[in-house]
Amino acid sequence: MTLTDPAPATRTADRVTDRTSARAFVDTHVVPYADVYDRAGRVPEDLLQRVAEAGLWAPFLPPGSGGAGMDLVTLGEVHEEVGRGCSSLRSLLTVHTMVSWTVQRWGTPAQRERWTTLLGSGQVLGAFCLSEPGAGSDTSGITTTAAESGGGWVLNGVKTWTTGGQRADLFLVFARTAASIGAFLVPREAPGVRVRPIHDMLGTRASMLAEISFDDVVLGPDALLGPSGFTAGMVLTGTLDLGRYSVAAGSLGILQACLEASSGYAARRRVGGSALRELPLIQAKLSDMVTDARAARLLVAEAGRLKDAGESATLMATWVAKYFASTAAVRHAAEAVQIHGANGCSPDYPVARLYRDAKVMEIIEGSNEIQRITIAGQAEREKTT
Ligand SMILES: Cc1cc2nc3c(=O)[nH]c(=O)nc-3n(C[C@H](O)[C@H](O)[C@H](O)COP(=O)(O)OP(=O)(O)OC[C@H]3O[C@@H](n4cnc5c(N)ncnc54)[C@H](O)[C@@H]3O)c2cc1C
């Protein structure tokens, strides 16, 4: 199988509006090719184009801005389905979602006018640049600077592990200003922006990671999102929360994929005259996958419902959902490999990729150590208020 997705274009039928249409899209255009993309280290252009035709890049944007006004519960279901098929593609959707949502939520009318339709249609792809070589979990340690100059800004610094950085057209960059930390929209073609691809990661290998350096990049005053000094708390918290929600849903997708692969394999594979699925120890593994998938789905849906209702309790619900779903995905991906035996270690079955991708979920959008600290802190506050 080649890197080109040979499935015939079915443009109208491919429009994704809910879980059912997302499932059909993923089963047709993603599942058969995800291992090919993983080995190639990139998602091909024709799939990115198909995602655009399906309206998948930012369906939560209002109609008229390239979106479909999709609610966030449905968006979670769609990202679960994409994550079931390919975590690399889901990662690209996640960071694009973060950029599009941030522009829509905090952009000035002029910024929205300039970017939302392009982002909604997928003509412009976004990437999220927070992490640096010296600052990951501790975002207060970032050293990229944005200095005011001539009414605009001059950006200097290095961002790393930028998902989609090899391909993105627009970077949402967090940089230190005199006042606090600001969020800046930086077009890829701005002079002084350099992109260095990062290859051969453990998981999400097709998500086209890059290190992005900014060397005296001159930006206009309209590059800053939100009033100066305002962004540090609001934009970062809100944007990371939405990214985390997408990762929770994507982790659930991995878990569901492990379940589907394992139950299929356990039905076919025979040992000692019976199918694997008839063995009590294998049944125990499958029943734990079913149980955790159902629990994770409820947690993700609850986080989405609270987002749609505009309730701040969604932050805690999203931490819990991401923590639960990502740890369950790692546990069950390991069991899925176990159920497949040597086949599970080979490139012929998807579970090895699912296992590698699952591990990444415990690190991104707030590592699970940070999630646990945050969940415990919030639980304590809820007890005392
Ligand atoms: C595949 C992939 C894609 C990514 N995509 C992006 C992206 O698009 N944009 C972006 O900005 N970043 C991205 N990242 C970076 C990611 O957000 C960071 O890796 C993550 O925030 C953790 O930071 P770190 O790797 O620097 O680990 P560190 O912060 O150095 O932490 C190392 C370890 O120490 C633990 N730790 C840290 N602080 C504490 C504490 N207080 N108590 C206990 N334990 C602690 C951590 O949990 C971790 O296990 C990506 C990473 C990966 C692997």
PDBQT file of the ligand as one rigid body, heavy atoms in Angstrom, charges set to zero:
ROOT
HETATM    1  C1  LIG A 401       4.396  13.695  20.443  1.00  0.00    +0.000 C 
HETATM    2  C2  LIG A 401       4.399  14.999  21.178  1.00  0.00    +0.000 A 
HETATM    3  C3  LIG A 401       3.718  16.094  20.650  1.00  0.00    +0.000 A 
HETATM    4  C4  LIG A 401       3.781  17.330  21.299  1.00  0.00    +0.000 A 
HETATM    5  N1  LIG A 401       3.157  18.406  20.722  1.00  0.00    +0.000 NA
HETATM    6  C5  LIG A 401       3.304  19.650  21.288  1.00  0.00    +0.000 A 
HETATM    7  C6  LIG A 401       2.749  20.814  20.642  1.00  0.00    +0.000 A 
HETATM    8  O1  LIG A 401       2.092  20.722  19.598  1.00  0.00    +0.000 OA
HETATM    9  N2  LIG A 401       2.983  22.015  21.206  1.00  0.00    +0.000 N 
HETATM   10  C7  LIG A 401       3.675  22.161  22.380  1.00  0.00    +0.000 A 
HETATM   11  O2  LIG A 401       3.828  23.282  22.838  1.00  0.00    +0.000 OA
HETATM   12  N3  LIG A 401       4.194  21.073  23.014  1.00  0.00    +0.000 NA
HETATM   13  C8  LIG A 401       4.025  19.837  22.492  1.00  0.00    +0.000 A 
HETATM   14  N4  LIG A 401       4.554  18.716  23.108  1.00  0.00    +0.000 N 
HETATM   15  C9  LIG A 401       5.308  18.894  24.350  1.00  0.00    +0.000 C 
HETATM   16  C10 LIG A 401       4.495  18.479  25.577  1.00  0.00    +0.000 C 
HETATM   17  O3  LIG A 401       3.485  19.408  25.824  1.00  0.00    +0.000 OA
HETATM   18  C11 LIG A 401       5.487  18.362  26.746  1.00  0.00    +0.000 C 
HETATM   19  O4  LIG A 401       6.288  17.231  26.465  1.00  0.00    +0.000 OA
HETATM   20  C12 LIG A 401       4.802  18.205  28.086  1.00  0.00    +0.000 C 
HETATM   21  O5  LIG A 401       4.216  19.427  28.468  1.00  0.00    +0.000 OA
HETATM   22  C13 LIG A 401       5.813  17.775  29.178  1.00  0.00    +0.000 C 
HETATM   23  O6  LIG A 401       6.904  18.636  29.174  1.00  0.00    +0.000 OA
HETATM   24  P1  LIG A 401       8.393  18.050  29.090  1.00  0.00    +0.000 P 
HETATM   25  O7  LIG A 401       8.428  17.034  28.023  1.00  0.00    +0.000 OA
HETATM   26  O8  LIG A 401       9.316  19.210  28.965  1.00  0.00    +0.000 OA
HETATM   27  O9  LIG A 401       8.639  17.319  30.446  1.00  0.00    +0.000 OA
HETATM   28  P2  LIG A 401       9.110  17.994  31.824  1.00  0.00    +0.000 P 
HETATM   29  O10 LIG A 401       8.255  19.164  32.151  1.00  0.00    +0.000 OA
HETATM   30  O11 LIG A 401      10.578  18.204  31.791  1.00  0.00    +0.000 OA
HETATM   31  O12 LIG A 401       8.777  16.819  32.844  1.00  0.00    +0.000 OA
HETATM   32  C14 LIG A 401       9.533  15.605  32.876  1.00  0.00    +0.000 C 
HETATM   33  C15 LIG A 401       8.814  14.618  33.791  1.00  0.00    +0.000 C 
HETATM   34  O13 LIG A 401       8.695  15.188  35.101  1.00  0.00    +0.000 OA
HETATM   35  C16 LIG A 401       7.328  15.221  35.478  1.00  0.00    +0.000 C 
HETATM   36  N5  LIG A 401       7.061  16.440  36.247  1.00  0.00    +0.000 N 
HETATM   37  C17 LIG A 401       7.176  17.720  35.844  1.00  0.00    +0.000 A 
HETATM   38  N6  LIG A 401       6.810  18.558  36.837  1.00  0.00    +0.000 NA
HETATM   39  C18 LIG A 401       6.468  17.780  37.890  1.00  0.00    +0.000 A 
HETATM   40  C19 LIG A 401       6.002  18.047  39.212  1.00  0.00    +0.000 A 
HETATM   41  N7  LIG A 401       5.789  19.301  39.625  1.00  0.00    +0.000 N 
HETATM   42  N8  LIG A 401       5.766  16.994  40.020  1.00  0.00    +0.000 NA
HETATM   43  C20 LIG A 401       5.940  15.722  39.593  1.00  0.00    +0.000 A 
HETATM   44  N9  LIG A 401       6.385  15.397  38.362  1.00  0.00    +0.000 NA
HETATM   45  C21 LIG A 401       6.641  16.414  37.518  1.00  0.00    +0.000 A 
HETATM   46  C22 LIG A 401       6.554  15.244  34.175  1.00  0.00    +0.000 C 
HETATM   47  O14 LIG A 401       5.242  14.760  34.352  1.00  0.00    +0.000 OA
HETATM   48  C23 LIG A 401       7.389  14.327  33.315  1.00  0.00    +0.000 C 
HETATM   49  O15 LIG A 401       7.049  12.989  33.620  1.00  0.00    +0.000 OA
HETATM   50  C24 LIG A 401       4.485  17.471  22.514  1.00  0.00    +0.000 A 
HETATM   51  C25 LIG A 401       5.145  16.349  23.061  1.00  0.00    +0.000 A 
HETATM   52  C26 LIG A 401       5.101  15.136  22.406  1.00  0.00    +0.000 A 
HETATM   53  C27 LIG A 401       5.816  13.970  22.999  1.00  0.00    +0.000 C 
ENDROOT
TORSDOF 0
